[in-house]
Amino acid sequence: MKIGLIQMACGPSPKANLTRAASLVGQAAAKGARIVLLQELYRTEYFCKTEDPRNFDLAEPIPGPSTDFFCRLAKSGRIVLVAPLFEKRAKGIYHNTAVVIDADGKVLGKYRKMHIPDDPGFYEKFYFVPGDLGFKSFKTRYAEIGVLICWDQWFPEAARLSALSGAEILFYPTAIGWKTGRRREAESYRDAWETVQRGHAIASGVFVAAANRVGREGGFEYWGSSFVADPFGKIIRRASAVKEEALVVDCDLSQVEKIRREWPFLRDRRVDAYKGILSRSSE
């Protein structure tokens, strides 16, 4: 079963970004992709570099124009789409959300980003309320999948709970990069970013697929490098660090059961001994 990861550069026009995303989704579908993942906040440039109240005008309701568009696209191509959006839930309440659309064009559900960063260039706490839908999986026509978003990538608890809910593939839409001129330092960050996600694949015996944006935006460079890792952490394919791509990767879902039988990490978990994980600290 093939999956597609859309890695693209974003400009200031949401309409142009939507058109470009649709074109790349079409390319992935033409290559045989059955599930296609768009990158985090694909409709706009990454606006969280600054705290600007005007950026709330970029949000949209769910359902709304983008979900209506992608529902039609999914149905016409008989593909599953994971479409991240800046969700306007209510007046003054906004989320970083991913919508899962099944191959019949119907919305299966959505995931709201749970872990919200607040770092230089990533001022997301200004914009997003933490998610309240929990960690779950979605039974699509082609596979059972989990969806987590960007900063969620660094938290093993999120990956584990999504896998325990039934996910065979964890999809991570992402917008991560570095300030222009700090490439050497950032290359070590990129290596850590990939390594921790490969660790999630190994620990839970799932495929991991991360789609990251690429290109330069206002003093930032996004490192692309979208990839798919198999259930033992091996990179099957990796995209360019600098170019747009519709990366299509063949995933043998029977590997999930095979790896979990050979390396039974889920069987040997000591669920009776993990109460401490619910505390911030032992102090």
LUMGUMI-483502 format. One line per 4 residues: number of its first residue (from 1); for each residue x, y, z of C-alpha. Coordinates in pm, whole numbers, plus 50000, padded with zeros to 5 digits. Example, Ala and Ser with C-alpha at 12.3 -4.5 7.8 and 13.67 -1.06 7.14 Angstrom:
BEGIN
1) 51230 49550 50780; 51367 49894 50714
END
This chain:
BEGIN
1) 50000 50000 50000; 50155 50329 49891; 50145 50651 50089; 50229 50999 49967
5) 50399 51286 50150; 50360 51638 50013; 50665 51857 50074; 50623 52209 49940
9) 50736 52569 49971; 50465 52812 50079; 50405 53169 49971; 50186 53451 50107
13) 49877 53356 49903; 49654 53086 50061; 49480 53037 49726; 49810 52977 49544
17) 49925 52739 49817; 49601 52544 49793; 49638 52516 49416; 49997 52398 49450
21) 49905 52147 49719; 49624 52005 49505; 49864 51964 49213; 50114 51774 49429
25) 49838 51557 49575; 49740 51473 49218; 50099 51377 49139; 50111 51148 49444
29) 49780 50985 49349; 49901 50934 48992; 50199 50742 49135; 49961 50513 49322
33) 49945 50673 49666; 49633 50569 49856; 49690 50788 50165; 49835 51137 50117
37) 49969 51366 50389; 50003 51742 50356; 50251 51935 50569; 50157 52141 50875
41) 49976 52471 50802; 50023 52419 50427; 49784 52704 50330; 50014 52982 50446
45) 50367 53073 50527; 50456 52972 50880; 50306 53275 51054; 50402 53173 51410
49) 50746 53332 51372; 50585 53645 51523; 50293 53728 51752; 50052 53927 51533
53) 49676 53933 51602; 49610 53991 51232; 49719 53634 51162; 49402 53502 51324
57) 49227 53610 51004; 49403 53318 50832; 49199 53063 51030; 48890 52888 50898
61) 48613 52671 51041; 48589 52294 51003; 48397 52210 50794; 48486 52502 50573
65) 48628 52596 50232; 48944 52383 50257; 48773 52073 50392; 48501 52101 50127
69) 48769 52125 49858; 48970 51829 49986; 48662 51614 50038; 48589 51651 49667
73) 48952 51581 49580; 48965 51269 49797; 48643 51132 49651; 48744 51194 49291
77) 49083 51028 49341; 48959 50759 49584; 49237 50856 49821; 49259 50926 50193
81) 49379 51279 50272; 49532 51415 50591; 49492 51793 50565; 49633 52019 50841
85) 49450 52349 50898; 49446 52655 51121; 49108 52590 51278; 48874 52862 51404
89) 48668 52669 51656; 48484 52966 51804; 48539 53335 51862; 48880 53363 52025
93) 48945 52985 52021; 49183 52847 51760; 49358 52514 51708; 49635 52365 51498
97) 49431 52080 51351; 49458 51796 51100; 49146 51666 50927; 49129 51304 50810
101) 48919 51255 50497; 48839 50903 50379; 48848 50781 50021; 48471 50835 49986
105) 48517 51207 50046; 48373 51206 50397; 48548 51351 50702; 48640 51069 50942
109) 48751 51303 51217; 49020 51542 51324; 49318 51567 51553; 49408 51885 51739
113) 49774 51940 51819; 49830 51854 52184; 50182 51985 52250; 50216 52356 52173
117) 50568 52507 52155; 50673 52855 52257; 51027 52919 52137; 51199 53192 51933
121) 51047 53170 51586; 50780 52922 51701; 50536 53130 51908; 50248 52887 51879
125) 50105 52937 52227; 49998 53284 52112; 49777 53127 51844; 49670 52775 51943
129) 49472 52626 52228; 49612 52281 52316; 49416 51995 52165; 49134 51829 52357
133) 49055 51527 52139; 49325 51299 52275; 49547 51053 52091; 49354 50818 51867
137) 49352 50634 51537; 49130 50653 51230; 49011 50348 51038; 49043 50458 50678
141) 48966 50252 50371; 49330 50151 50330; 49486 50144 50677; 49432 50243 51038
145) 49632 50559 51096; 49728 50796 51374; 49792 51167 51324; 50018 51386 51538
149) 50150 51732 51453; 50507 51867 51453; 50604 51938 51818; 50416 51618 51909
153) 50703 51439 51732; 50929 51473 52034; 50698 51305 52284; 50706 50923 52307
157) 50382 50919 52505; 50190 51062 52209; 50328 50804 51967; 50267 50518 52209
161) 49906 50610 52282; 49829 50654 51913; 49979 50313 51839; 49790 50152 52127
165) 49466 50291 51983; 49527 50078 51672; 49738 50288 51436; 49956 50104 51184
169) 50105 50427 51048; 50177 50747 51240; 50155 51058 51022; 50336 51373 51133
173) 50265 51693 50936; 50550 51930 51019; 50692 52281 50981; 51045 52279 51120
177) 51367 52447 51016; 51634 52691 51128; 51731 53055 51109; 51924 53135 50792
181) 52298 53117 50855; 52286 52854 51129; 52302 52547 50905; 52576 52359 51089
185) 52393 52379 51421; 52063 52297 51256; 52194 51983 51089; 52237 51827 51433
189) 51877 51928 51515; 51754 51767 51196; 51937 51446 51285; 51774 51444 51631
193) 51433 51515 51474; 51462 51213 51249; 51617 50990 51513; 51345 51041 51774
197) 51075 50956 51523; 51257 50644 51411; 51262 50554 51779; 50883 50583 51792
201) 50859 50344 51497; 51080 50090 51674; 50925 50120 52020; 50567 50079 51896
205) 50620 49871 51583; 50454 50115 51342; 50539 50296 51021; 50622 50663 51077
209) 50569 50920 50799; 50673 51285 50842; 50598 51556 50584; 50794 51878 50636
213) 50786 52205 50447; 51080 52328 50244; 51216 52663 50126; 51291 53002 50279
217) 51043 53226 50459; 51144 53552 50625; 51485 53457 50761; 51401 53090 50813
221) 51494 52785 50609; 51283 52472 50636; 51480 52153 50600; 51234 51936 50409
225) 51376 51584 50440; 51029 51427 50463; 51065 51054 50522; 50901 50722 50591
229) 51046 50473 50841; 50937 50112 50871; 50833 49943 51200; 51194 49879 51295
233) 51308 50232 51227; 51471 50183 50887; 51431 50480 50653; 51255 50352 50342
237) 51274 50680 50153; 51372 51038 50229; 51290 51352 50032; 51523 51634 49935
241) 51625 51898 50189; 51568 52180 49939; 51315 52078 49671; 50940 52033 49655
245) 50833 51672 49616; 50538 51440 49611; 50720 51153 49782; 50546 50817 49734
249) 50652 50518 49942; 50533 50157 49938; 50453 50026 50288; 50399 49656 50357
253) 50154 49672 50646; 50211 49305 50731; 50543 49419 50879; 50359 49570 51175
257) 50245 49231 51304; 50572 49062 51205; 50790 49310 51394; 50563 49311 51699
261) 50589 48931 51719; 50969 48933 51688; 51027 49234 51914; 50732 49224 52158
265) 50782 49560 52325; 50408 49610 52363; 50369 49267 52527; 50641 49333 52783
269) 50529 49677 52895; 50493 49701 53275; 50170 49895 53280; 50143 49835 53655
273) 50467 50028 53716; 50417 50343 53508; 50207 50561 53740; 50498 50802 53784
277) 50474 50911 53421; 50162 51106 53511; 50370 51342 53727; 50578 51635 53603
281) 50866 51536 53827; 50956 51304 54112; 51029 51606 54332
END
